[in-house]
Amino acid sequence: MASLRDIKNSINSTKKMSQITKAMEMTSAAKWNRGVLNAKAFVPYMEKIQEVTASIAIGSGGVNHPMLQHRTVKKTGYIVMTSDRGLAGAFNSNVIRRVHQTIQSRHKSNDEFAIIAIGRVARDFFVKRGMNVILEIVGVSDQPNFESIKDITSATVGMFTDETFDELYIYYNHYHSAISQEVTEKKLLPLSDLSTSHKLISYEFEPSAEEILEVLLPQYAESLIYGALLDSKASEHAARMTAMRNATDNAKEMIKSYSLIYNRARQAAITQEIAEIVGGAAALE
């Protein structure tokens, strides 16, 4: 049985741990609140650019653009969004497991796919297993701005037009609530799904549809990636907040358990000392 000092040390160390997890929970809660606001605020822009792009592309008919071209799929690209740090429950493992299972079911060799890893956890996982990571982005801000994804978009669109891969999917955690995030797959390239829930509008525009789409389509792709990144960040902060709250609650339960063991051991020690004193006094009579 552990000594009273060992039990007391366990209680003190668990209390310190609970203070750390509580502080991390509060920090994540603040980031989560801001992340959700950012994600919701971006939705109107994303819906509007989708509506305008769809109206021009579908309304014009026969528009030829590299981002709209379908070709025989020889290689598939995957953008995988995770965090740079752990301590976020199943946030990272869920999306990594989904991508890993998808790759194993669809492809037979590394030559058939390429991975763009956003987040240190995804990069480390796939690199460690010798999988084909062609681009890695780490150190993304907890509150990313639109400029932070322009390089990612230009790189991925460039790889698609250069036929580094023939289609591109993006995987991330979609935010539902503080306790619910869902791994989501979206096809990013080619931009085959330009459908919108809004009524298509007939625009009068200059110059030609091809020239306008030359600008709009990359911006549309940027909006998809940026929207997914904001969604993923909100999910990350929510998952970490929940994980740290659970860790704090578990620490409190451990403290209660240790305190009960400590009190019982202390009571047993006192009883033993009293018995020894009484026994010694009786021996002297």
Backbone as JSON, one array per atom type, in Angstrom:
{
  "sequence": "MASLRDIKNSINSTKKMSQITKAMEMTSAAKWNRGVLNAKAFVPYMEKIQEVTASIAIGSGGVNHPMLQHRTVKKTGYIVMTSDRGLAGAFNSNVIRRVHQTIQSRHKSNDEFAIIAIGRVARDFFVKRGMNVILEIVGVSDQPNFESIKDITSATVGMFTDETFDELYIYYNHYHSAISQEVTEKKLLPLSDLSTSHKLISYEFEPSAEEILEVLLPQYAESLIYGALLDSKASEHAARMTAMRNATDNAKEMIKSYSLIYNRARQAAITQEIAEIVGGAAALE",
  "N": [[0.84, -1.2, 0.0], [0.48, 2.27, -0.77], [2.36, 4.92, 0.75], [1.38, 7.52, 3.13], [2.57, 9.91, 2.38], [3.11, 9.5, -0.35], [0.5, 9.28, -1.35], [-0.47, 11.83, -0.73], [1.2, 13.38, -2.35], [0.29, 12.52, -4.84], [-2.29, 13.58, -4.8], [-1.73, 16.35, -4.75], [-0.31, 16.68, -7.19], [-2.3, 15.96, -9.01], [-4.17, 17.97, -8.54], [-2.74, 20.19, -9.51], [-2.59, 19.45, -12.17], [-5.3, 19.54, -12.87], [-5.75, 22.26, -12.68], [-4.26, 23.17, -14.84], [-5.58, 21.93, -17.03], [-8.07, 23.14, -16.76], [-7.45, 25.81, -17.29], [-6.66, 25.53, -19.97], [-9.07, 24.71, -21.03], [-10.64, 27.04, -20.73], [-9.21, 28.81, -22.35], [-9.51, 27.56, -24.86], [-12.26, 27.77, -25.06], [-12.67, 30.51, -25.45], [-11.37, 30.83, -27.92], [-12.92, 29.1, -29.42], [-15.45, 30.33, -29.41], [-14.93, 32.65, -30.9], [-14.06, 31.46, -33.25], [-16.37, 30.13, -34.2], [-18.01, 32.33, -34.73], [-16.51, 33.52, -36.81], [-16.65, 31.51, -38.78], [-19.42, 31.41, -39.3], [-19.84, 34.01, -40.17], [-18.59, 34.02, -42.62], [-20.11, 32.51, -44.32], [-22.26, 33.85, -45.86], [-20.75, 35.23, -47.87], [-19.51, 33.06, -49.17], [-21.74, 31.69, -50.17], [-22.75, 33.63, -51.91], [-20.7, 34.04, -53.83], [-20.69, 31.52, -54.91], [-23.23, 31.47, -56.04], [-23.04, 33.53, -58.0], [-20.92, 32.58, -59.59], [-21.99, 30.13, -60.48], [-24.21, 31.06, -61.91], [-23.03, 32.45, -64.05], [-21.33, 30.5, -65.21], [-23.05, 28.31, -65.79], [-25.14, 29.6, -67.06], [-23.93, 30.73, -69.31], [-22.98, 28.58, -70.81], [-21.13, 26.0, -72.36], [-18.63, 26.97, -71.57], [-15.15, 26.98, -71.44], [-12.74, 26.02, -69.26], [-9.76, 25.37, -67.41], [-10.19, 24.54, -64.72], [-12.66, 23.43, -64.8], [-12.54, 21.23, -66.34], [-12.98, 17.8, -67.05], [-11.18, 14.8, -66.83], [-9.58, 11.64, -67.58], [-9.09, 9.82, -64.66], [-6.09, 9.4, -63.26], [-4.58, 9.93, -61.1], [-5.24, 10.9, -57.77], [-5.82, 13.68, -55.68], [-5.58, 14.64, -52.23], [-6.64, 16.86, -49.84], [-5.95, 17.24, -46.51], [-7.13, 18.24, -43.47], [-5.97, 18.94, -40.32], [-5.08, 19.56, -36.87], [-2.25, 21.35, -35.43], [-1.53, 20.51, -32.98], [-2.16, 18.14, -30.32], [-4.36, 16.82, -27.83], [-7.09, 17.12, -28.25], [-9.22, 15.41, -28.14], [-10.95, 13.15, -30.24], [-10.62, 14.57, -32.53], [-8.47, 14.85, -34.46], [-7.82, 12.14, -35.02], [-10.16, 11.06, -36.12], [-10.54, 12.26, -38.7], [-8.13, 11.58, -39.94], [-8.24, 8.78, -39.87], [-10.44, 8.36, -41.54], [-9.51, 9.34, -44.04], [-7.29, 7.67, -44.43], [-8.48, 5.13, -44.59], [-10.03, 5.54, -46.87], [-8.08, 5.95, -48.86], [-6.8, 3.46, -48.8], [-8.85, 1.83, -49.73], [-9.37, 2.8, -52.29], [-7.0, 2.97, -53.76], [-4.05, 1.32, -55.02], [-1.34, 1.75, -54.97], [1.3, 4.13, -54.12], [1.61, 5.77, -56.27], [-0.83, 6.44, -57.22], [-2.09, 8.4, -55.79], [-1.96, 11.59, -54.05], [-1.04, 13.58, -51.28], [-2.0, 16.5, -49.6], [-1.1, 17.97, -46.81], [-2.5, 19.73, -44.24], [-1.65, 20.93, -41.3], [0.22, 19.76, -38.53], [-0.2, 17.25, -37.35], [-1.46, 15.63, -39.3], [0.53, 15.69, -41.28], [2.73, 14.42, -39.97], [1.65, 11.88, -39.49], [1.15, 10.73, -42.08], [3.63, 10.98, -43.36], [5.25, 9.43, -41.71], [4.32, 6.92, -42.34], [5.19, 6.57, -44.87], [3.69, 7.56, -46.99], [2.52, 9.37, -49.89], [3.19, 12.5, -49.57], [2.88, 15.57, -50.93], [2.77, 18.23, -50.4], [3.0, 20.29, -47.57], [1.54, 22.09, -44.93], [2.04, 23.86, -42.1], [1.56, 25.41, -38.87], [-0.64, 27.1, -39.14], [-2.69, 29.83, -38.33], [-4.76, 30.12, -35.35], [-6.93, 31.69, -35.78], [-7.46, 32.02, -38.76], [-6.8, 34.15, -41.61], [-8.07, 35.36, -44.79], [-5.97, 35.69, -46.56], [-4.18, 33.76, -45.83], [-4.72, 31.39, -47.13], [-4.39, 31.72, -49.8], [-1.96, 31.01, -51.05], [-2.08, 28.25, -50.75], [-4.31, 27.62, -52.33], [-3.51, 28.56, -54.9], [-1.35, 26.87, -55.32], [-2.55, 24.29, -55.31], [-4.43, 24.5, -57.41], [-2.66, 25.0, -59.48], [-1.26, 22.55, -59.52], [-3.32, 20.89, -60.34], [-3.97, 21.86, -62.93], [-1.53, 21.39, -64.13], [-1.62, 18.72, -64.25], [-0.67, 17.17, -62.14], [-2.3, 15.85, -60.41], [-5.56, 14.46, -61.09], [-8.01, 14.87, -59.99], [-9.37, 16.39, -57.04], [-9.86, 16.11, -53.6], [-11.19, 17.3, -50.48], [-10.78, 16.96, -47.01], [-12.15, 17.39, -43.84], [-13.12, 18.43, -40.48], [-16.42, 19.03, -39.97], [-18.25, 21.54, -38.34], [-20.82, 21.09, -36.03], [-21.85, 21.39, -33.41], [-20.8, 22.25, -30.05], [-20.21, 19.78, -29.01], [-20.32, 18.07, -31.1], [-18.87, 17.1, -34.03], [-18.34, 16.48, -37.46], [-16.72, 14.38, -39.77], [-16.02, 15.43, -42.99], [-16.25, 15.08, -46.52], [-15.38, 16.69, -49.5], [-15.57, 17.31, -52.97], [-13.2, 19.09, -54.62], [-11.8, 19.82, -57.0], [-12.15, 18.61, -60.36], [-14.25, 21.57, -60.7], [-17.08, 20.51, -60.58], [-19.54, 20.56, -59.38], [-21.49, 23.06, -59.36], [-23.88, 23.76, -58.44], [-26.54, 25.52, -56.81], [-28.58, 26.57, -54.07], [-29.95, 28.84, -54.45], [-31.89, 30.84, -56.75], [-30.87, 30.91, -60.11], [-29.37, 33.74, -61.6], [-29.68, 35.92, -64.34], [-27.04, 37.57, -65.65], [-25.83, 40.65, -66.98], [-22.83, 41.24, -68.47], [-19.46, 42.37, -68.87], [-16.01, 41.82, -69.46], [-15.95, 38.94, -71.6], [-17.56, 35.77, -70.7], [-15.64, 33.79, -70.27], [-13.36, 35.27, -69.55], [-14.2, 36.49, -67.2], [-14.74, 34.27, -65.58], [-12.19, 33.33, -65.37], [-11.15, 34.81, -63.34], [-13.08, 34.51, -61.33], [-13.39, 31.72, -60.77], [-10.94, 30.74, -59.49], [-11.24, 32.31, -57.16], [-13.58, 31.24, -56.18], [-12.75, 28.63, -55.59], [-10.92, 29.29, -53.6], [-12.7, 30.24, -51.67], [-14.02, 27.88, -50.96], [-11.94, 26.36, -49.79], [-11.1, 28.1, -47.75], [-13.48, 28.36, -46.29], [-13.76, 25.71, -45.41], [-11.48, 25.55, -43.83], [-12.01, 27.44, -41.79], [-14.24, 26.2, -40.68], [-13.05, 23.83, -39.8], [-11.26, 24.82, -37.87], [-13.03, 25.91, -35.97], [-14.22, 23.53, -35.16], [-11.99, 22.22, -34.11], [-11.3, 23.82, -31.84], [-13.64, 23.52, -30.36], [-13.6, 20.75, -29.9], [-11.22, 20.52, -28.42], [-11.85, 22.1, -26.2], [-13.96, 20.6, -25.08], [-12.58, 18.2, -24.56], [-10.7, 19.05, -22.65], [-12.41, 19.88, -20.64], [-13.54, 17.45, -19.91], [-11.21, 16.22, -19.02], [-10.62, 17.81, -16.8], [-12.84, 17.27, -15.18], [-12.42, 14.52, -14.76], [-10.03, 14.66, -13.34], [-10.9, 15.87, -10.99], [-12.51, 13.83, -9.99], [-10.54, 11.92, -9.54], [-9.1, 13.2, -7.53], [-10.98, 13.18, -5.47], [-11.13, 10.42, -5.07], [-8.46, 9.8, -4.35], [-8.32, 11.35, -2.02], [-10.14, 10.04, -0.36], [-8.85, 7.57, -0.08], [-6.54, 8.5, 1.17], [-7.57, 9.54, 3.59], [-8.59, 7.22, 4.76], [-6.25, 5.7, 5.03], [-4.82, 7.36, 6.74], [-6.49, 7.34, 8.98], [-6.29, 4.64, 9.63], [-3.6, 4.54, 10.29], [-3.53, 6.19, 12.54], [-5.19, 4.74, 14.25], [-3.63, 2.45, 14.51], [-1.41, 3.51, 15.84], [-2.59, 4.3, 18.26], [-3.38, 1.81, 19.22], [-0.88, 0.65, 19.59], [0.15, 2.28, 21.61], [-1.66, 1.81, 23.7], [-1.23, -0.92, 24.0], [1.45, -0.92, 24.78], [1.3, 0.46, 27.22], [-0.24, -1.33, 28.67], [1.51, -3.43, 28.88], [3.37, -2.48, 30.63], [2.13, -2.51, 33.07]],
  "CA": [[0.0, 0.0, 0.0], [1.25, 3.5, -0.85], [2.47, 5.66, 2.01], [0.59, 8.75, 3.19], [3.27, 10.95, 1.61], [2.89, 9.23, -1.78], [-0.89, 9.62, -1.67], [-0.56, 13.29, -0.68], [1.86, 13.88, -3.56], [-0.62, 12.26, -5.96], [-3.38, 14.57, -4.71], [-1.2, 17.67, -5.14], [0.0, 16.69, -8.62], [-3.57, 15.93, -9.75], [-4.74, 19.32, -8.43], [-2.02, 21.05, -10.45], [-3.01, 19.05, -13.52], [-6.66, 20.04, -13.1], [-5.64, 23.7, -12.91], [-3.77, 23.35, -16.21], [-6.65, 21.58, -17.98], [-9.12, 24.15, -16.65], [-6.97, 26.98, -18.02], [-6.72, 25.2, -21.39], [-10.5, 24.71, -21.4], [-11.09, 28.43, -20.84], [-8.57, 29.37, -23.54], [-10.17, 26.98, -26.03], [-13.63, 28.29, -25.12], [-12.59, 31.84, -26.06], [-11.05, 30.64, -29.34], [-14.08, 28.44, -30.05], [-16.5, 31.34, -29.62], [-14.52, 33.51, -32.01], [-14.0, 30.63, -34.45], [-17.73, 29.91, -34.68], [-18.45, 33.59, -35.32], [-15.82, 33.69, -38.09], [-17.19, 30.54, -39.74], [-20.78, 31.82, -39.68], [-19.78, 35.28, -40.9], [-18.07, 33.8, -43.97], [-21.09, 31.76, -45.11], [-22.93, 34.66, -46.9], [-19.83, 35.47, -48.99], [-19.32, 31.8, -49.89], [-22.97, 31.41, -50.91], [-22.91, 34.61, -52.98], [-19.75, 33.78, -54.92], [-21.16, 30.29, -55.56], [-24.38, 31.84, -56.86], [-22.58, 34.31, -59.16], [-20.12, 31.69, -60.44], [-22.9, 29.17, -61.12], [-25.05, 31.78, -62.87], [-22.25, 32.76, -65.25], [-20.82, 29.28, -65.84], [-24.16, 27.51, -66.32], [-25.93, 30.43, -67.97], [-23.21, 30.98, -70.56], [-22.96, 27.32, -71.56], [-19.96, 25.71, -73.2], [-17.43, 27.68, -71.13], [-14.0, 26.08, -71.32], [-11.76, 26.5, -68.28], [-9.03, 24.21, -66.86], [-10.74, 24.09, -63.44], [-13.93, 22.75, -65.06], [-12.31, 20.11, -67.25], [-12.93, 16.43, -66.54], [-10.29, 13.93, -67.6], [-9.41, 10.31, -67.0], [-8.43, 9.94, -63.36], [-4.92, 8.55, -63.05], [-4.05, 10.24, -59.77], [-6.19, 11.67, -56.97], [-5.23, 14.48, -54.62], [-6.37, 14.74, -51.0], [-6.29, 17.86, -48.83], [-6.34, 16.73, -45.2], [-7.02, 19.31, -42.47], [-5.93, 18.57, -38.9], [-4.46, 20.61, -36.06], [-0.81, 21.19, -35.2], [-1.36, 19.97, -31.63], [-3.12, 17.14, -29.88], [-5.22, 17.19, -26.7], [-8.37, 17.57, -28.81], [-10.1, 14.25, -28.26], [-10.86, 12.38, -31.48], [-10.67, 15.52, -33.65], [-7.49, 14.5, -35.49], [-7.85, 10.72, -35.38], [-11.33, 10.76, -36.95], [-10.33, 12.65, -40.09], [-7.01, 10.79, -40.46], [-8.73, 7.42, -40.09], [-11.32, 8.38, -42.72], [-8.68, 9.48, -45.24], [-6.46, 6.47, -44.56], [-9.35, 4.05, -45.07], [-10.42, 5.87, -48.24], [-6.93, 5.7, -49.73], [-6.57, 2.01, -48.87], [-9.91, 1.19, -50.51], [-9.41, 3.31, -53.66], [-5.72, 2.95, -54.46], [-3.2, 0.16, -54.79], [0.05, 2.16, -54.81], [1.51, 5.55, -53.86], [1.58, 6.52, -57.53], [-2.21, 6.74, -57.59], [-2.64, 9.47, -54.96], [-1.04, 12.57, -53.48], [-1.65, 14.17, -50.08], [-1.64, 17.85, -49.16], [-1.38, 17.92, -45.37], [-2.61, 21.0, -43.52], [-1.6, 20.56, -39.89], [1.38, 18.91, -38.2], [-0.63, 15.89, -37.02], [-1.66, 14.92, -40.57], [1.83, 15.52, -41.93], [3.53, 13.41, -39.27], [1.03, 10.57, -39.65], [1.32, 10.18, -43.43], [5.07, 10.88, -43.65], [5.76, 8.29, -40.94], [3.91, 5.68, -43.01], [5.76, 6.55, -46.21], [2.68, 7.89, -47.99], [2.98, 10.41, -50.82], [2.84, 13.87, -49.17], [3.54, 16.45, -51.89], [2.77, 19.59, -49.87], [2.63, 20.33, -46.15], [1.35, 23.43, -44.38], [1.91, 23.83, -40.64], [1.6, 26.73, -38.25], [-1.79, 27.94, -39.52], [-3.21, 30.57, -37.17], [-6.03, 29.67, -34.78], [-7.96, 32.52, -36.41], [-6.83, 32.29, -40.07], [-7.41, 35.14, -42.48], [-8.24, 34.9, -46.17], [-4.68, 35.69, -47.24], [-3.39, 32.59, -45.44], [-5.01, 30.21, -47.96], [-4.17, 32.02, -51.21], [-0.85, 30.19, -51.55], [-2.56, 26.87, -50.82], [-5.2, 27.51, -53.49], [-2.75, 28.69, -56.14], [-0.54, 25.66, -55.48], [-3.39, 23.14, -55.66], [-4.97, 24.72, -58.75], [-1.53, 24.8, -60.39], [-1.0, 21.11, -59.64], [-4.41, 20.29, -61.12], [-3.82, 22.24, -64.34], [-0.31, 20.73, -64.62], [-1.93, 17.28, -64.23], [-0.04, 16.43, -61.05], [-3.4, 14.94, -60.1], [-6.68, 14.68, -62.01], [-9.14, 15.29, -59.18], [-8.91, 16.8, -55.71], [-10.86, 16.07, -52.53], [-10.79, 17.93, -49.23], [-11.34, 16.3, -45.83], [-12.04, 18.22, -42.64], [-14.19, 18.24, -39.5], [-17.48, 20.04, -40.07], [-18.76, 21.9, -37.01], [-22.26, 21.07, -35.77], [-22.05, 21.99, -32.09], [-19.61, 22.13, -29.2], [-19.94, 18.37, -28.71], [-20.55, 17.26, -32.3], [-18.17, 17.46, -35.26], [-18.48, 15.38, -38.42], [-15.74, 14.35, -40.85], [-16.71, 15.75, -44.25], [-15.5, 14.98, -47.77], [-15.9, 17.5, -50.6], [-14.76, 17.3, -54.19], [-12.8, 20.48, -54.88], [-11.47, 19.96, -58.42], [-12.66, 19.78, -61.08], [-15.43, 22.19, -60.11], [-18.2, 19.93, -61.31], [-20.8, 20.85, -58.69], [-21.7, 24.5, -59.18], [-25.29, 23.95, -58.13], [-26.81, 26.42, -55.69], [-29.98, 26.55, -53.63], [-30.57, 30.09, -54.87], [-32.29, 30.91, -58.15], [-29.83, 31.46, -60.97], [-29.67, 35.08, -62.08], [-29.08, 36.24, -65.63], [-26.26, 38.79, -65.52], [-25.21, 41.31, -68.13], [-21.46, 41.46, -68.01], [-18.33, 42.57, -69.76], [-15.85, 41.25, -70.81], [-16.61, 37.66, -71.88], [-17.73, 34.85, -69.57], [-14.36, 33.11, -70.03], [-12.44, 36.17, -68.84], [-14.71, 36.69, -65.84], [-14.53, 33.02, -64.84], [-10.75, 33.21, -65.12], [-10.94, 35.44, -62.04], [-14.04, 34.03, -60.35], [-13.23, 30.31, -60.39], [-9.96, 30.63, -58.4], [-11.81, 32.87, -55.93], [-14.55, 30.26, -55.68], [-11.96, 27.56, -54.96], [-10.4, 29.86, -52.36], [-13.79, 30.31, -50.69], [-14.27, 26.52, -50.48], [-10.85, 25.97, -48.89], [-11.13, 28.96, -46.57], [-14.65, 27.98, -45.5], [-13.45, 24.44, -44.75], [-10.48, 25.82, -42.79], [-12.71, 28.08, -40.67], [-15.07, 25.14, -40.09], [-12.15, 22.92, -39.11], [-10.73, 25.5, -36.69], [-14.11, 25.96, -34.98], [-14.36, 22.16, -34.65], [-10.81, 21.93, -33.29], [-11.41, 24.5, -30.54], [-14.74, 22.89, -29.64], [-13.14, 19.43, -29.46], [-10.23, 20.69, -27.35], [-12.57, 22.59, -25.02], [-14.67, 19.46, -24.51], [-11.59, 17.26, -24.03], [-10.11, 19.62, -21.43], [-13.45, 19.85, -19.6], [-13.6, 16.06, -19.44], [-9.98, 15.96, -18.25], [-10.77, 18.48, -15.51], [-13.81, 16.48, -14.39], [-11.76, 13.28, -14.35], [-9.05, 15.0, -12.31], [-11.65, 16.09, -9.75], [-12.9, 12.51, -9.48], [-9.33, 11.29, -9.01], [-8.78, 13.86, -6.26], [-11.91, 12.63, -4.48], [-10.73, 9.04, -4.8], [-7.21, 9.85, -3.59], [-8.6, 11.9, -0.69], [-10.78, 8.98, 0.4], [-7.79, 6.62, 0.26], [-5.66, 9.17, 2.13], [-8.23, 9.61, 4.9], [-8.65, 5.86, 5.31], [-4.9, 5.32, 5.44], [-4.47, 8.18, 7.9], [-7.27, 6.82, 10.1], [-5.7, 3.35, 9.99], [-2.32, 4.8, 10.95], [-3.82, 6.71, 13.88], [-5.7, 3.6, 15.03], [-2.49, 1.6, 14.8], [-0.6, 4.18, 16.86], [-3.32, 4.21, 19.54], [-3.3, 0.41, 19.66], [0.48, 0.41, 20.08], [0.31, 2.99, 22.88], [-2.43, 1.06, 24.69], [-0.54, -2.19, 24.22], [2.67, -0.65, 25.54], [0.92, 0.8, 28.59], [-0.69, -2.55, 29.34], [2.67, -4.27, 29.14], [4.11, -1.92, 31.76], [1.39, -2.72, 34.32]],
  "C": [[0.87, 1.25, 0.0], [1.26, 4.22, 0.49], [1.61, 6.92, 1.95], [1.24, 9.86, 2.36], [3.05, 10.75, 0.11], [1.47, 9.62, -2.2], [-1.07, 11.14, -1.7], [0.08, 13.92, -1.91], [0.98, 13.67, -4.79], [-1.77, 13.26, -5.98], [-2.9, 15.93, -5.2], [-0.91, 17.75, -6.64], [-1.28, 16.68, -9.47], [-4.27, 17.28, -9.68], [-4.07, 20.28, -9.41], [-2.42, 20.74, -11.89], [-4.4, 19.59, -13.84], [-6.66, 21.54, -13.34], [-5.19, 23.99, -14.34], [-4.88, 23.05, -17.21], [-7.79, 22.58, -17.93], [-8.72, 25.41, -17.41], [-7.03, 26.74, -19.53], [-8.17, 25.17, -21.88], [-11.0, 26.14, -21.62], [-10.49, 29.11, -22.07], [-9.25, 28.87, -24.81], [-11.59, 27.51, -26.18], [-13.65, 29.67, -25.79], [-12.31, 31.72, -27.56], [-12.22, 30.02, -30.09], [-15.17, 29.46, -30.36], [-16.18, 32.22, -30.82], [-14.5, 32.72, -33.32], [-15.37, 30.37, -35.05], [-18.27, 31.18, -35.34], [-17.82, 33.82, -36.69], [-16.4, 32.77, -39.16], [-18.58, 30.96, -40.22], [-20.76, 33.1, -40.5], [-19.33, 35.09, -42.34], [-19.09, 33.13, -44.89], [-21.78, 32.64, -46.17], [-22.04, 34.94, -48.11], [-19.68, 34.2, -49.83], [-20.55, 31.47, -50.73], [-23.13, 32.36, -52.1], [-21.96, 34.34, -54.13], [-20.11, 32.49, -55.64], [-22.32, 30.61, -56.5], [-23.95, 32.56, -58.13], [-21.82, 33.41, -60.13], [-21.02, 30.71, -61.19], [-23.74, 29.86, -62.19], [-24.3, 32.05, -64.16], [-21.83, 31.49, -65.97], [-21.93, 28.47, -66.5], [-24.95, 28.31, -67.35], [-25.26, 30.66, -69.3], [-23.17, 29.74, -71.43], [-21.71, 27.17, -72.41], [-18.7, 26.46, -72.81], [-16.31, 26.68, -70.9], [-12.98, 26.7, -70.37], [-11.07, 25.29, -67.66], [-9.63, 23.66, -65.56], [-12.07, 23.36, -63.59], [-13.76, 21.48, -65.88], [-12.25, 18.77, -66.51], [-12.0, 15.63, -67.44], [-10.17, 12.59, -66.89], [-8.58, 10.4, -65.73], [-7.31, 8.9, -63.24], [-4.35, 8.74, -61.65], [-5.02, 11.16, -59.05], [-5.44, 12.43, -55.87], [-6.17, 14.58, -53.43], [-5.8, 15.87, -50.13], [-6.83, 17.38, -47.49], [-6.08, 17.82, -44.16], [-7.06, 18.74, -41.07], [-5.35, 19.76, -38.14], [-2.95, 20.38, -35.99], [-0.54, 20.53, -33.86], [-2.42, 18.92, -31.34], [-4.02, 17.69, -28.78], [-6.56, 17.74, -27.18], [-9.31, 16.39, -29.01], [-9.86, 13.5, -29.56], [-10.84, 13.27, -32.72], [-9.73, 15.11, -34.79], [-7.63, 13.06, -35.96], [-9.02, 10.39, -36.29], [-11.08, 11.07, -38.42], [-9.18, 11.85, -40.71], [-7.45, 9.37, -40.76], [-9.59, 7.36, -41.35], [-10.5, 8.46, -44.01], [-7.87, 8.22, -45.48], [-7.28, 5.3, -45.1], [-9.77, 4.28, -46.52], [-9.3, 5.56, -49.22], [-6.69, 4.2, -49.89], [-7.62, 1.32, -49.74], [-9.88, 1.6, -51.98], [-8.13, 3.06, -54.44], [-4.88, 1.74, -54.07], [-1.74, 0.53, -54.58], [0.13, 3.66, -54.56], [1.44, 6.4, -55.12], [0.17, 6.97, -57.9], [-2.82, 7.86, -56.76], [-1.54, 10.41, -54.48], [-1.77, 13.28, -52.34], [-1.09, 15.57, -49.86], [-2.07, 17.96, -47.71], [-1.37, 19.33, -44.79], [-2.72, 20.67, -42.04], [-0.49, 19.57, -39.62], [0.97, 17.46, -37.93], [-0.8, 15.06, -38.29], [-0.32, 14.67, -41.26], [2.63, 14.4, -41.29], [2.97, 12.01, -39.49], [1.36, 9.97, -41.01], [2.8, 10.05, -43.81], [5.66, 9.66, -42.95], [5.44, 6.98, -41.63], [4.35, 5.63, -44.47], [4.76, 6.84, -47.31], [3.08, 9.17, -48.72], [2.45, 11.79, -50.42], [3.59, 14.84, -50.07], [3.58, 17.91, -51.41], [2.32, 19.54, -48.43], [2.57, 21.78, -45.69], [1.14, 23.3, -42.89], [1.97, 25.26, -40.11], [0.48, 27.65, -38.68], [-2.37, 28.57, -38.25], [-4.51, 29.96, -36.66], [-7.2, 30.47, -35.33], [-7.44, 32.93, -37.79], [-7.56, 33.39, -40.84], [-7.4, 34.63, -43.92], [-6.91, 34.81, -46.91], [-3.9, 34.4, -46.97], [-3.63, 31.38, -46.33], [-4.77, 30.49, -49.44], [-3.05, 31.17, -51.81], [-1.26, 28.73, -51.7], [-3.4, 26.67, -52.08], [-4.42, 27.58, -54.8], [-1.9, 27.45, -56.4], [-1.38, 24.48, -55.94], [-3.98, 23.29, -57.07], [-3.87, 24.52, -59.8], [-1.21, 23.33, -60.6], [-2.07, 20.42, -60.48], [-4.25, 20.61, -62.6], [-2.57, 21.62, -64.95], [-0.44, 19.21, -64.65], [-1.06, 16.5, -63.25], [-1.03, 15.44, -60.47], [-4.59, 15.36, -60.96], [-7.98, 15.03, -61.3], [-8.63, 15.56, -57.77], [-10.07, 16.79, -54.73], [-10.29, 16.77, -51.29], [-11.52, 17.26, -48.08], [-11.1, 17.19, -44.61], [-13.19, 17.89, -41.69], [-15.19, 19.38, -39.63], [-18.1, 20.27, -38.7], [-20.28, 21.85, -36.98], [-22.57, 21.78, -34.45], [-20.78, 21.78, -31.28], [-19.24, 20.68, -28.92], [-20.1, 17.48, -29.94], [-19.82, 17.86, -33.5], [-18.16, 16.24, -36.18], [-17.41, 15.48, -39.51], [-16.46, 14.48, -42.18], [-15.75, 15.63, -45.42], [-16.18, 15.85, -48.82], [-14.97, 17.38, -51.8], [-14.47, 18.75, -54.58], [-12.53, 20.73, -56.35], [-11.66, 18.62, -59.11], [-13.95, 20.31, -60.45], [-16.67, 21.74, -60.87], [-19.54, 20.29, -60.69], [-20.9, 22.34, -58.41], [-23.16, 24.79, -58.86], [-25.44, 24.83, -56.9], [-28.28, 26.35, -55.34], [-30.72, 27.81, -54.05], [-30.93, 30.03, -56.37], [-31.19, 31.55, -58.97], [-30.29, 32.79, -61.57], [-28.97, 35.3, -63.41], [-28.38, 37.59, -65.53], [-25.89, 39.34, -66.9], [-23.81, 41.69, -67.71], [-20.52, 41.71, -69.18], [-17.07, 42.37, -68.93], [-16.57, 39.91, -70.94], [-16.71, 36.8, -70.62], [-16.42, 34.15, -69.24], [-13.41, 33.98, -69.22], [-12.9, 36.41, -67.4], [-14.47, 35.44, -64.99], [-13.05, 32.77, -64.56], [-10.39, 33.81, -63.77], [-11.82, 34.8, -60.97], [-13.77, 32.61, -59.87], [-12.13, 30.11, -59.34], [-10.48, 31.2, -57.08], [-12.84, 31.93, -55.32], [-13.84, 29.1, -54.98], [-11.38, 28.04, -53.63], [-11.48, 29.89, -51.28], [-14.1, 28.93, -50.13], [-13.21, 26.09, -49.47], [-10.89, 26.78, -47.61], [-12.32, 28.63, -45.67], [-14.42, 26.68, -44.75], [-12.45, 24.65, -43.62], [-11.11, 26.48, -41.57], [-13.57, 27.06, -39.92], [-14.21, 24.2, -39.25], [-11.6, 23.54, -37.82], [-11.79, 25.6, -35.59], [-14.3, 24.58, -34.34], [-13.2, 21.81, -33.73], [-10.93, 22.55, -31.9], [-12.53, 23.89, -29.71], [-14.31, 21.53, -29.08], [-12.14, 19.55, -28.32], [-10.89, 21.19, -26.07], [-13.29, 21.44, -24.32], [-13.7, 18.47, -23.87], [-11.0, 17.76, -22.72], [-11.13, 19.67, -20.29], [-13.57, 18.44, -19.03], [-12.38, 15.71, -18.6], [-10.06, 16.6, -16.87], [-11.73, 17.72, -14.61], [-13.19, 15.17, -13.9], [-10.74, 13.53, -13.25], [-9.74, 15.23, -10.96], [-12.09, 14.76, -9.13], [-11.71, 11.78, -8.89], [-8.95, 11.88, -7.67], [-9.69, 13.34, -5.15], [-11.5, 11.22, -4.07], [-9.46, 8.98, -3.96], [-7.44, 10.35, -2.17], [-9.24, 10.85, 0.21], [-9.74, 7.94, 0.85], [-6.86, 7.2, 1.33], [-6.28, 9.18, 3.52], [-8.32, 8.24, 5.56], [-7.28, 5.42, 5.82], [-4.47, 6.08, 6.69], [-5.21, 7.68, 9.15], [-6.7, 5.48, 10.58], [-4.39, 3.55, 10.73], [-2.53, 5.3, 12.37], [-4.31, 5.58, 14.79], [-4.56, 2.68, 15.44], [-1.62, 2.2, 15.9], [-1.26, 4.1, 18.23], [-3.22, 2.8, 20.1], [-1.92, 0.11, 20.23], [0.7, 1.07, 21.43], [-0.41, 2.23, 24.0], [-1.74, -0.25, 25.03], [0.72, -2.0, 25.04], [2.37, -0.33, 26.99], [0.49, -0.44, 29.36], [0.49, -3.45, 29.7], [3.46, -3.79, 30.35], [3.4, -2.16, 33.1], [1.77, -4.05, 34.97]]
}
